[in-house]
Amino acid sequence: MAAQSYFKNILVAADGSSYSLQAEELVASLAKKFDSKVTVLHVIPHEIKHPPAQYAEVPKNIREEIEGAFLQRGRQVIQNAKALFTQEGITAEAILEEFADPAETILEVAKEKKCDTLVLGSQGSSEIAGFALGGIAEKVLRHAERPVLIVKKKTEFSKILVAVDGSKHAQKALNYAVQLGQKYKSKVTLLNVAQAMFPKIKKETAKTMGERVVSEAGAQAKELKTDKTVEFGHPAKTIMDFAQKGNYDLIALGSRGLNPVKRFVLGSVSDKVARHAECSVLIVR
């Protein structure tokens, strides 16, 4: 297992929603366990300053009043986030970006601050329909150079499910999961989805290959005692069903896999798991 330490420099996006608060609480927990540097970022969307054409006739004084309200709210979001981290004994750098593209700003700040992990709530105050890949989250997941953690429910990790297939992205996801497992004393399960990955290979052969994958992953995660299992079915659905039935707190998986027929590109397995899983999801590249 690689000796590199993860979760040392974390960026968390804050927007004042309950989902954002969950993300902040989890980052506080991570920071205390990993002695992390924390950056809290709130972005006031550029649409507030430059609204769509149909709102161009809104009087200037009304637009300025709206802008002022969003600025005041943004300052309050940052103040509340800083207070949360201060209460937890954590010094966090807080950044308020005014009238910018939220996803692009998250990515730019993460790169500028050399963050190793980006943390987002599963639903923001502007995403009424839920965690919708197609907006801010999709851009961040597609273009982030570092792992992205989508926080959904619990802010502790007692049970972690790691999807493994032998790819370099899955191996790195396992590295992250191992360090989380050590800090949180988690139960860690290694899952390989066999049949859908190798549709033209006999089930017995696919199972043998899957068992080899989880065995090798277990050897790499020798710091922890891990459960190992091979399941058959569609990768995304099987991963999510297994996590739900087992009441896991986190699914960790790579952004790309080794499927020889259809690569696990974002928009496929990791996309579907991030969108539909009931627990938190860590996408690692």
C-alpha positions in Angstrom: 0.0 0.0 0.0 1.3 3.4 -0.9 2.8 5.4 1.9 1.3 8.7 0.6 -1.0 10.4 3.1 -4.4 11.6 1.8 -6.9 14.0 3.2 -4.2 16.5 4.1 -5.5 19.5 2.2 -9.3 19.6 1.8 -11.6 22.0 -0.1 -15.2 22.0 0.9 -17.9 23.9 -1.0 -20.3 25.7 1.3 -23.7 27.2 0.2 -25.7 27.3 3.5 -27.9 24.3 2.7 -28.4 21.4 5.1 -26.4 19.2 2.7 -23.5 21.7 2.8 -23.6 21.6 6.6 -23.3 17.8 6.5 -20.3 18.2 4.2 -18.7 20.7 6.6 -19.3 18.5 9.6 -17.6 15.6 7.8 -14.7 17.7 6.8 -14.3 18.8 10.4 -14.2 15.1 11.4 -11.6 14.3 8.6 -9.5 17.3 9.6 -9.2 16.2 13.2 -8.3 12.7 12.2 -5.8 13.6 9.5 -4.6 17.0 10.7 -5.9 18.5 7.5 -5.6 21.9 6.1 -9.1 23.1 5.3 -10.4 25.6 2.7 -14.1 26.6 2.8 -15.4 28.2 -0.5 -18.7 29.9 -1.2 -19.4 31.1 -4.7 -22.1 33.6 -5.5 -23.3 32.5 -9.0 -22.5 34.9 -11.9 -26.1 34.7 -13.0 -27.0 37.0 -10.1 -24.9 39.7 -11.6 -25.7 38.8 -15.2 -29.2 37.4 -15.3 -30.8 35.7 -18.4 -32.1 38.0 -21.1 -35.7 37.6 -19.9 -34.8 39.4 -16.7 -33.0 42.3 -18.4 -36.0 44.6 -18.0 -35.8 44.4 -14.2 -35.1 47.9 -12.8 -31.4 48.5 -11.9 -32.3 49.3 -8.3 -34.1 46.0 -7.9 -31.1 44.1 -9.4 -28.7 45.9 -7.1 -31.0 45.0 -4.1 -30.9 41.3 -5.2 -27.2 41.4 -5.6 -26.8 42.9 -2.2 -29.0 40.3 -0.6 -26.8 37.5 -2.2 -23.7 39.2 -1.0 -25.0 39.4 2.5 -26.1 35.8 2.5 -22.7 34.7 1.1 -20.9 36.5 3.9 -23.2 34.8 6.4 -22.6 31.4 4.9 -18.8 31.9 5.2 -19.2 33.3 8.7 -21.3 30.3 9.8 -18.8 27.8 8.2 -15.8 29.4 9.9 -17.7 29.3 13.2 -18.4 25.6 12.8 -14.7 24.8 12.2 -13.6 27.1 15.0 -16.0 25.3 17.4 -14.3 22.0 16.4 -10.9 23.5 17.1 -10.0 23.7 13.4 -8.5 26.7 11.6 -10.0 27.0 8.2 -9.3 29.5 5.4 -12.6 30.9 4.1 -13.0 32.3 0.6 -16.0 34.2 -0.8 -16.0 34.5 -4.6 -18.5 37.0 -5.9 -20.5 36.5 -9.1 -18.4 33.7 -10.7 -19.1 30.3 -12.2 -19.4 27.9 -9.1 -18.0 24.8 -10.7 -15.1 26.5 -12.4 -14.3 28.4 -9.3 -14.3 25.2 -7.2 -11.9 23.6 -9.7 -9.6 26.7 -9.9 -9.4 27.2 -6.1 -8.7 23.5 -5.6 -5.8 23.6 -8.1 -4.5 26.9 -6.7 -4.5 25.6 -3.1 -3.2 22.1 -4.2 -6.1 20.4 -2.5 -6.0 16.6 -2.5 -9.7 16.1 -1.9 -12.8 18.1 -2.9 -15.9 17.7 -0.7 -19.5 18.6 -1.8 -22.9 18.2 -0.3 -25.2 15.9 -2.3 -27.6 18.7 -3.0 -27.0 22.4 -3.0 -29.4 25.3 -2.3 -29.7 25.9 -6.0 -30.3 22.3 -7.0 -34.0 21.8 -6.2 -34.4 18.5 -7.9 -31.7 16.8 -5.9 -28.1 15.9 -6.8 -28.4 16.4 -10.5 -25.3 15.6 -12.6 -25.8 18.2 -15.3 -25.0 21.2 -13.1 -22.3 22.2 -10.7 -21.6 18.6 -9.4 -21.3 17.2 -13.0 -18.7 19.8 -13.9 -16.7 19.2 -10.8 -16.9 15.4 -11.1 -15.9 15.5 -14.8 -13.1 17.9 -14.6 -11.6 17.7 -11.1 -8.0 16.5 -11.0 -8.4 15.2 -7.5 -10.9 12.8 -5.8 -14.3 14.2 -5.1 -16.3 13.2 -2.1 -20.1 13.6 -2.3 -21.6 13.7 1.2 -25.1 12.4 1.5 -26.1 11.2 5.0 -23.8 10.2 7.8 -20.7 12.1 8.7 -18.8 9.1 10.0 -17.6 6.0 8.2 -18.2 2.8 10.2 -18.7 0.7 7.0 -16.9 1.3 3.7 -17.5 -0.5 0.4 -14.7 -0.4 -2.1 -15.4 -1.4 -5.7 -12.2 -3.0 -7.1 -11.4 -4.2 -10.6 -7.6 -4.0 -10.8 -7.5 -0.7 -12.5 -5.1 2.1 -11.3 -8.1 4.3 -10.4 -9.6 1.5 -8.2 -6.3 0.9 -6.6 -6.0 4.5 -5.6 -9.6 4.5 -4.3 -8.6 1.5 -2.2 -5.6 3.5 -0.9 -8.0 6.3 0.2 -10.4 3.8 1.8 -7.7 2.1 3.7 -6.6 5.4 5.3 -10.2 6.2 6.2 -10.7 2.7 7.5 -7.7 3.0 9.8 -8.8 6.4 11.2 -12.4 5.5 11.6 -11.9 1.9 12.6 -14.3 1.0 9.8 -15.4 -2.3 8.5 -14.1 -2.4 4.9 -15.5 -4.6 2.2 -13.9 -5.2 -1.2 -16.4 -5.8 -4.0 -15.8 -7.0 -7.5 -18.6 -7.1 -10.0 -17.7 -10.0 -12.3 -20.2 -10.9 -14.9 -21.0 -7.6 -16.4 -17.4 -6.8 -16.7 -16.7 -9.9 -18.7 -19.9 -10.7 -20.6 -18.3 -13.1 -23.0 -16.5 -15.2 -20.4 -18.1 -18.1 -18.6 -19.5 -17.4 -15.2 -17.1 -19.8 -13.4 -14.1 -18.1 -15.1 -15.4 -14.6 -14.4 -15.8 -15.6 -10.7 -12.3 -16.9 -10.5 -10.9 -13.7 -12.1 -13.0 -11.6 -9.7 -11.8 -13.6 -6.7 -8.2 -13.0 -7.9 -8.9 -9.2 -8.1 -10.3 -9.0 -4.6 -7.6 -11.2 -3.2 -4.9 -8.9 -4.7 -6.7 -5.9 -3.4 -6.9 -7.5 0.0 -3.1 -8.0 -0.1 -2.6 -4.3 -0.9 -4.9 -3.4 2.0 -3.0 -5.6 4.4 -3.2 -2.8 7.0 -6.8 -3.7 7.5 -8.9 -6.8 7.9 -11.2 -6.7 4.9 -14.2 -8.7 3.8 -14.1 -9.8 0.1 -16.9 -10.7 -2.2 -17.6 -11.2 -5.9 -21.1 -10.4 -7.3 -22.7 -10.7 -10.7 -24.8 -8.1 -12.4 -24.7 -4.6 -13.8 -21.7 -2.8 -12.1 -23.5 0.4 -10.9 -26.7 -1.3 -9.8 -24.9 -4.1 -8.1 -22.6 -1.8 -6.2 -25.5 0.4 -5.1 -27.7 -2.6 -4.1 -24.9 -4.2 -2.1 -24.2 -0.9 -0.3 -27.8 -0.3 0.5 -28.5 -3.9 1.8 -25.3 -3.7 3.9 -26.1 -0.3 5.2 -22.7 1.1 4.2 -21.7 4.7 4.9 -19.4 5.2 2.0 -18.8 3.8 -1.5 -15.2 4.3 -2.8 -14.5 3.6 -6.5 -12.3 4.8 -9.3 -13.5 7.1 -12.1 -12.4 4.6 -14.7 -12.2 0.9 -14.7 -10.9 -2.1 -16.7 -14.2 -3.1 -18.5 -12.8 -4.4 -21.9 -16.1 -3.8 -23.7 -17.2 -0.4 -22.3 -14.8 1.6 -20.1 -16.0 2.9 -16.8 -16.0 6.5 -17.9 -17.7 9.2 -15.9 -21.3 9.1 -17.3 -21.4 5.4 -16.7 -20.6 3.5 -13.5 -19.1 6.3 -11.3 -21.7 8.8 -12.7 -24.6 6.5 -11.8 -23.3 5.6 -8.4 -22.6 9.3 -7.5 -26.1 10.2 -8.7 -28.2 7.4 -7.2 -26.4 5.8 -4.2 -28.1 6.5 -0.9 -24.8 6.8 1.0 -21.8 9.1 0.5 -19.6 8.4 -2.6 -15.9 9.0 -3.1 -14.9 9.1 -6.8 -11.1 8.7 -7.2 -9.0 9.4 -10.2 
